[in-house]
């Protein structure tokens, strides 16, 4: 059977239609579902880390391990520790070679876990969200900043990265434009209801010896009378 030009046109149109259908399904259905799955997987992973760290911190505090408690508080501190976060951001800025032009911080309580979620959000957990605007010379500066940011000791969740690529150079003498991009990330802290200075745990006091003079070194003359 010999196909006519009309038959080939129909086949070509059918192929184009099928390819377009596949592209629409992938772009508007599969890709959003996959991105949502990746986002939920990241959130669950972070919440599992948070829960594990908080359990370890409570165990360390009950067991009296000061070093362990201090180490865990560097991961999930009891205060926002914005000053330390600024130091980490400055370090990432210097290492990557980029420039932070604007930053905003917002504190908010973590939303309670919905029914059916795999991990329950620890009670009292607070969220510190940072919105940064930055400049970089190229993609590698952006990548370097993100990688350095993820090396911080605190549990950190990058929520959004937005950027627009530079315009294509028309000739070799044109100067390259700075790439402006934005990074939104969150870190966490858990205020303690009852803490003391230092390690945040109470100190057990011995029972009273019933002495009139607390610095007395010799037996009280009244004792035994």
C-alpha positions as CSV (number, residue, x, y, z in Angstrom):
1,X,0.0,0.0,0.0
2,X,1.4,3.3,-1.1
3,X,0.8,6.3,1.2
4,X,-0.3,9.5,-0.4
5,X,0.9,13.0,0.6
6,X,-2.3,13.4,2.5
7,X,-1.7,10.2,4.5
8,X,1.8,11.4,5.4
9,X,0.4,14.7,6.5
10,X,-2.1,13.0,8.8
11,X,0.6,10.8,10.3
12,X,2.8,13.8,10.8
13,X,0.0,15.7,12.5
14,X,-0.8,12.7,14.7
15,X,2.8,12.4,15.7
16,X,3.0,16.2,16.5
17,X,-0.2,16.0,18.5
18,X,1.1,12.9,20.4
19,X,4.4,14.7,21.2
20,X,2.5,17.8,22.3
21,X,0.2,15.7,24.5
22,X,3.2,14.0,26.2
23,X,4.8,17.4,26.8
24,X,1.6,18.8,28.3
25,X,1.2,15.8,30.6
26,X,4.8,16.0,31.7
27,X,5.0,19.7,32.2
28,X,1.6,20.4,33.8
29,X,0.9,17.1,35.6
30,X,3.9,14.9,36.2
31,X,6.4,17.7,37.0
32,X,4.3,19.5,39.6
33,X,3.5,16.2,41.3
34,X,7.2,15.2,41.4
35,X,8.2,18.6,42.8
36,X,5.6,18.4,45.5
37,X,6.7,14.9,46.3
38,X,10.4,16.1,46.6
39,X,9.2,19.0,48.8
40,X,7.3,16.8,51.1
41,X,10.2,14.3,51.3
42,X,12.5,17.1,52.3
43,X,10.1,18.4,54.9
44,X,9.6,14.9,56.4
45,X,13.4,14.4,56.4
46,X,14.0,17.7,58.2
47,X,11.2,17.1,60.7
48,X,12.7,13.6,61.5
49,X,16.1,15.3,62.1
50,X,14.5,17.9,64.3
51,X,12.6,15.2,66.3
52,X,15.8,13.1,66.7
53,X,17.9,16.1,67.8
54,X,15.2,17.2,70.3
55,X,15.0,13.7,71.8
56,X,18.8,13.5,72.1
57,X,18.9,16.9,73.7
58,X,16.3,15.9,76.3
59,X,18.2,12.7,77.0
60,X,21.4,14.6,77.4
61,X,19.9,17.1,79.7
62,X,18.4,14.4,81.9
63,X,21.7,12.5,81.9
64,X,23.7,15.6,82.8
65,X,25.9,15.5,79.7
66,X,26.9,19.2,79.3
67,X,29.0,18.7,76.2
68,X,26.3,16.8,74.3
69,X,23.6,19.3,75.3
70,X,25.8,22.2,74.1
71,X,26.5,20.4,70.8
72,X,22.8,19.7,70.2
73,X,21.9,23.3,71.0
74,X,24.1,24.4,68.1
75,X,21.9,22.3,65.8
76,X,18.5,23.4,67.3
77,X,19.2,26.3,69.7
78,X,16.8,27.6,72.4
79,X,16.9,31.1,70.9
80,X,16.8,32.5,67.3
81,X,20.6,33.1,67.5
82,X,20.3,35.6,64.6
83,X,23.8,37.0,65.3
84,X,25.4,33.6,64.8
85,X,23.3,33.1,61.6
86,X,24.6,36.5,60.3
87,X,28.1,35.2,60.9
88,X,27.3,32.1,58.9
89,X,25.8,34.1,56.1
90,X,28.9,36.4,56.0
91,X,31.1,33.3,55.8
92,X,29.1,31.9,52.9
93,X,29.3,35.3,51.2
94,X,33.1,35.5,51.5
95,X,33.7,31.9,50.5
96,X,31.4,32.1,47.4
97,X,32.5,35.6,46.4
98,X,28.9,36.8,46.1
99,X,27.2,39.8,47.8
100,X,24.1,40.0,50.0
101,X,22.3,43.2,49.1
102,X,19.2,42.7,51.3
103,X,18.0,40.4,54.1
104,X,14.8,40.1,56.1
105,X,14.1,37.7,59.1
106,X,10.7,36.6,60.3
107,X,9.9,34.5,63.4
108,X,6.8,32.3,63.4
109,X,5.6,29.1,65.2
110,X,5.7,25.9,63.3
111,X,2.3,24.7,62.0
112,X,0.9,21.7,63.7
113,X,1.2,18.4,61.8
114,X,-1.9,17.5,59.9
115,X,-3.6,14.1,60.5
116,X,-1.9,11.3,58.7
117,X,1.5,13.0,58.5
118,X,4.4,10.6,59.1
119,X,6.2,13.0,61.5
120,X,4.7,15.0,64.3
121,X,6.1,18.6,64.7
122,X,7.7,19.0,68.2
123,X,5.5,21.2,70.5
124,X,6.8,24.7,70.9
125,X,9.1,24.6,67.9
126,X,9.7,28.0,66.3
127,X,10.7,28.8,62.8
128,X,13.1,31.6,61.7
129,X,12.7,32.4,58.0
130,X,15.3,34.5,56.1
131,X,14.7,36.1,52.7
132,X,17.9,37.1,51.0
133,X,18.6,39.1,47.9
134,X,22.1,38.6,46.4
135,X,24.4,39.4,43.5
136,X,26.8,37.0,41.8
137,X,29.1,37.1,38.8
138,X,28.2,33.6,37.6
139,X,26.3,30.4,38.4
140,X,29.3,28.9,40.3
141,X,29.1,31.8,42.8
142,X,25.4,31.0,43.4
143,X,26.2,27.3,43.8
144,X,29.0,28.0,46.2
145,X,26.9,30.2,48.4
146,X,24.1,27.5,48.6
147,X,26.7,24.8,49.4
148,X,28.4,26.8,52.1
149,X,25.0,27.7,53.6
150,X,24.1,24.0,53.8
151,X,27.3,23.3,55.7
152,X,26.2,25.2,58.8
153,X,25.7,23.2,62.0
154,X,22.0,24.3,62.4
155,X,19.3,22.3,60.7
156,X,18.4,24.5,57.7
157,X,15.8,24.1,55.0
158,X,16.1,26.0,51.7
159,X,12.6,26.8,50.6
160,X,13.1,28.8,47.4
161,X,15.8,29.9,45.0
162,X,14.7,32.5,42.4
163,X,16.9,34.0,39.7
164,X,17.0,35.3,36.2
165,X,19.9,34.5,33.9
166,X,22.0,37.3,32.4
167,X,21.3,38.6,28.9
168,X,23.4,37.1,26.2
169,X,26.5,39.1,25.2
170,X,26.4,40.5,21.7
171,X,30.1,41.1,21.4
172,X,33.2,40.2,23.4
173,X,33.7,43.8,24.6
174,X,30.4,44.0,26.5
175,X,30.7,43.8,30.3
176,X,29.0,40.9,32.0
177,X,26.0,41.9,34.1
178,X,25.7,40.8,37.7
179,X,23.2,38.0,38.3
180,X,20.6,39.0,40.9
181,X,18.9,36.1,42.7
182,X,16.9,35.4,45.8
183,X,17.2,32.7,48.5
184,X,14.6,31.9,51.1
185,X,15.5,29.5,53.8
186,X,14.3,28.5,57.3
187,X,16.0,27.4,60.4
188,X,14.5,26.4,63.8
189,X,14.8,26.9,67.5
190,X,13.0,25.5,70.5
191,X,12.6,27.9,73.5
192,X,12.8,26.0,76.9
193,X,10.1,26.7,79.4
194,X,12.5,26.4,82.4
195,X,16.2,26.9,82.0
196,X,19.0,28.2,84.1
197,X,22.1,30.1,83.0
198,X,24.7,28.0,81.3
199,X,23.5,24.5,80.4
200,X,19.8,25.1,81.0
201,X,19.3,22.5,83.7
202,X,18.4,22.7,87.4
203,X,21.0,21.9,90.1
204,X,20.1,19.5,92.9
205,X,20.8,21.0,96.3
206,X,21.9,18.8,99.3
207,X,19.6,18.8,102.4
208,X,20.3,21.3,105.1
209,X,22.9,20.3,107.8
210,X,21.0,22.4,110.4
211,X,24.1,24.4,111.2
212,X,23.9,27.9,112.7
213,X,27.1,28.9,110.9
214,X,27.4,27.6,107.3
215,X,31.2,28.0,107.4
216,X,31.7,26.3,110.7
217,X,34.5,23.7,110.7
218,X,34.3,22.4,114.3
219,X,31.4,20.7,115.9
220,X,28.8,22.9,117.4
221,X,29.2,23.1,121.2
222,X,25.5,22.8,121.6
223,X,25.3,19.5,119.8
224,X,24.9,16.5,122.0
225,X,23.8,18.6,125.0
